[in-house]
Amino acid sequence: MEQIYVTGHRNPDTDSVVSAMAYAALQNALGERQYVAARLGHISDETRLILDRFGFEPPLLIKSMRTQVLDLDYDVPPILHEAVTVSRAWSAMEEDTQISAIPVTDDEGHLRGMLTAGDIAGFDMKTIEAPDLRAVPLFNILSVLEGQLLGETEDVINTISGEVILALPQMGDLPPFRQRETILICGNQPDMLRLAVEFGVACVVLCQTELPDDIRAQVKNTCVISTPYDSLRAVRRIFQAIPVGRLAQHEEVLAFHLNDYIDDVREEVLQSRYRSYPILDHEEKVVGTLSRYHLIKPRRKRVVLVDHNEAAQSVPGLEQTDILAIIDHHRLADIQTKNPIYVRNEPVGSTCTIVSGMYQERGMMPSPKLAGLMAAAIVSDTVMFKSPTSTARDRKMAERMAHIANISLDELGRAIFSASTPEDKPVEQMFFGDFKEFHIAGHDFGVSQITCVDSDRQLTRKAAFIELMEKTREERQYSMILLMLTDVLMEGSKVLCVGGEDIFQQAFNTELKDGEAFLPRVMSRKKQIIPMLSALWG
């Protein structure tokens, strides 16, 4: 069953992670078993604390949604061991005329080469001029001739070598062989058979006849095989006993892996001349083959976006996916879709508020653990209902989830926001823990938000933050980059600004001192920071 990935934004906060988990759980509970919760980045300390408290593991980490080889309807032809006979490979190709090449593997399933019909035909033509077999397994010969072993040399042999000679009746008493390494094909020719046994040729193939008892007693150094085929067919079929590993192309075989991206595969295929390419899994084992026509219309991954609807904040490769739905509480941005989709965007403080309402609408009661998780996400995203984005509906839904989970919202809020940031936590990890990129009216900028109860202590690392912000602004060519230290107790945010200082001061009617300003009652990035900059830039 093809999976549907439910994912929040990059650098996910608690609401992004939990809303993806809750929405996927709801759809699966309603019978849609293919939904998988995913995340696009590192789990923050706050989110980890909440997940651990309610007994959940973080969702699947996804780095890209670009179409991969595993998304193709690639071929799964017979995959043959290198010891298999050429006759069996040819039969497989006759059964399915769409097969242009067959992968050949070793005992562990690792690729040894690719076998084509052209390889078999080329070898068959060569046997006309050089009718010779070298170290062909005895079992292979018995298989292709449907033969039985009538006599064998005194020493048990596993392989047979020799020049293949057809004994014609008109040859009379003149033996056609001159060396012991000979594979003689003959019919009901007792005299010829007797000469061959006395001479000690390596192998005699009896076609549609029996081994006389008097000659059987003389067999010492000759392997005697009987076959129901006539002499002509036996001569042609015996060459098909060759192991396919000897005919397969071993050098310059171009192979791809399931996780390879189609864009990269297409470039390599266009520069090569082969019709079929082996596909390998993460253990380097062959799982199938692909051809050029597989690349024409690949199967696209399916996704549901929660807590965002902006391409810059979404998963890399989003343009190669089919977006099925968007569940969000932010401003409408720039994501475009091929087909009409389900969109639910509501002016509330948390995406989990919307998802909780969907449980209620569908008559589904979440488990106490999941209800507690959603309550925590609402409390986190609304900053204990102090954020200007918070609504009465957020509080009502959080209280309902807390009642199901039998927990206190006040105690939950204190546990979330009183968890101090470790002193030794890297500045970069703190800064990018909840970082979002925006593109408005030709301006590219980024805003990081750290929610805490000790903004003064966080500012002791101001120099390190400023240095990181300047480096990031230069690397990403931002016009501005901001850091919001949102203090729950102070009910405001201390903001660090790098680049566009005049724009910031004008937008918020404040003065920056050493790149820092305090914005009272500013708790929301999406409702108080972004709208002001958008209005100023038009």
ZINORRA-V153196 format. One record per backbone hydrogen bond with DSSP energy under -0.5 kcal/mol. NH is the residue of the N-H (numbers start at 1). CO is the residue of the C=O. Records with the same first field share a line. If there is no record, write none. Layout:
# ZINORRA-V153196
NH=CO, CO
This chain:
# ZINORRA-V153196
4=34
5=302
6=36
7=5, 304
8=38
10=313
17=13
18=14
19=15
20=16
21=17
22=18
23=19
24=20
25=21
26=22
27=23
28=24
29=25
30=26
31=28
32=27
33=31
35=32
36=4
38=6
39=60
40=9
48=44
49=45
50=46
51=47
52=48
53=49
54=50
55=51, 52
56=51
60=37
62=39, 60
65=316
69=260
70=258
71=68
72=69
74=72
75=289
80=78, 103
82=105
84=81
86=240, 242
87=240
89=85
90=86
91=87
92=88
93=89
94=90
95=91
96=92
99=96
100=98
102=115
104=113
105=80
106=110
109=106
111=284
112=104
113=104
114=249
115=102
117=100
120=116
121=117
122=118
123=119
124=120
125=121
126=122
127=123
128=125
129=125, 126
130=126
132=130
133=162
136=160
138=158
141=137
142=138
143=139
144=140
145=141
146=142, 143
147=142
148=226
150=148, 224
151=224
154=220
160=136
162=133
163=181
164=131
165=163, 183
167=165, 185
168=166
171=168
172=169
174=171
175=173
182=180
183=163
184=182, 203
185=165
186=184, 205
189=187
193=189
194=190
195=191
196=192
197=193
198=194
199=195
200=196
201=196
202=180
203=182
204=223
205=184
206=204, 225
207=186, 205
208=206, 227
212=210
216=212
217=213
218=215
219=215, 216
223=202
224=151, 222
225=204, 223
226=148
227=206
228=145
234=230
235=231
236=232
237=233
238=234
239=235
240=237
241=238
242=239
244=84
245=82
246=243
247=243, 244
248=244
249=114
250=248
253=250
254=252
255=253
256=278
258=280
260=257
262=67
265=261
266=262
267=263
268=264
269=265
270=266
271=267, 268
272=269
277=290
279=288
280=256
281=285
284=281
286=109
287=279
288=279
289=75
290=277
294=291
295=291, 292
296=293
297=293
299=71
302=3
303=322
304=5
305=325
306=7
307=327
313=310
314=310, 311
318=315
320=317
321=318
322=301
323=321
324=303, 322
325=303
326=342
327=305
328=326, 344
333=309
335=309
342=324
343=341
344=326
346=328
348=346
353=350
354=350
355=351
356=352
357=353
358=354
359=355
360=356
361=357
362=358
363=360
364=359
365=363
366=364
371=367
372=368
373=369
374=370
375=371
376=372
377=373
378=374
379=375
380=376
381=377
382=378
383=380
384=379
386=382, 383
387=382
390=387
395=391
396=392
397=393
398=394
399=395
400=396
401=397
402=398
403=399
404=400
405=401
406=402
407=402
412=408
413=409
414=410
415=411
416=412
417=413
418=414
420=418
425=422
430=426
431=427
432=428
433=430
434=431
435=432
436=447
438=445
440=443
443=440
445=438, 443
446=480
447=436
448=482
449=434
450=484
451=449
452=486
458=454
459=455
460=457
461=458
462=459
465=461
466=462
467=463
468=464
469=465
470=466
471=467
472=468
473=469
474=470
475=471
476=472
477=473
478=473
479=444
480=444
481=498
482=446
483=496
484=448
485=483, 494
486=450, 484
487=485, 492
488=452, 486
491=487
492=487
493=519
494=485
495=493, 517
496=483
497=515
498=481
504=500
505=501
506=502
507=503
508=504
509=505
510=505
513=516
514=512
516=513
517=495
519=493, 517
520=518
521=491
522=519
523=521
528=524
529=524, 525
530=525
533=529
534=530
535=531
536=532
537=533
538=534
